[in-house]
């Protein structure tokens, strides 16, 4: 079994992102076919072409590694090393012609994300992170920003419609505390919000209903930049997490957020 070699494996992750981008860019705002999956989400030719390109490379270079992909499922499920692929996180943005989606690539070792890539192929923006090292944006180090108080935090979520009634109440309590005078949270963005948080432009992202391919790559990127990711109980994210996600640029605000959520 291959052990993690951060230099080698990050180079492969970036190669995967390059291959996905080559598949996606020609189809962006172009002519392509789409269909609706069983969970009512959209999938396009670009999703499938990008994942197929990445899987082919992994199967050639590391045939014993596992793969967890959004479009083509799981391969070598028992492997200690698992590549987790979301070819287009934010397919609705892709469909709408908004360059706010991203390709997510993670390497998990024994259920824990150790390498992550968030790649925006149209704008050619790439965030890379690995456990124990700093996060890079297009080859330059980035950091989250300090947040000295709960009031004034910039809060983002993809859509409030993703929350159940109970979850929406918890989210709105956080928004009320962060924006006591004028509620103005950030909506839309999917994985792009987490990348912006890693670069110090957003303070908090709140989501629910995420699957492993939605969040595995985000953990090394956010935490390598000085932030933290957790579920809604404050627990670290791993393969068996419940799909609730908090990303904080300043870990000192975690207790404030959890208290507000109730």
Protein Blocks (a to p, Z undefined) as FASTA:
>chain_A
ZZddfklmmmmmmmmmmmmmmmmmmmgopacdddddfkopacdfklmmmmmmmmmmmmmm
mmmbccddfklopehklbmbdcdddfbghjlmmmnopafbccdddddeehiafbdcdddf
klopacdddehiacdeehiacdddddfbfghpacddfblklpcfklmmmmmmmmmmmmmm
bgcbdeejijmmmmmmmnopafbdcdehiafklmmmmmmmmmmnopacddfkopacdfkb
ghiacddfblklmmmmmmmnZZ
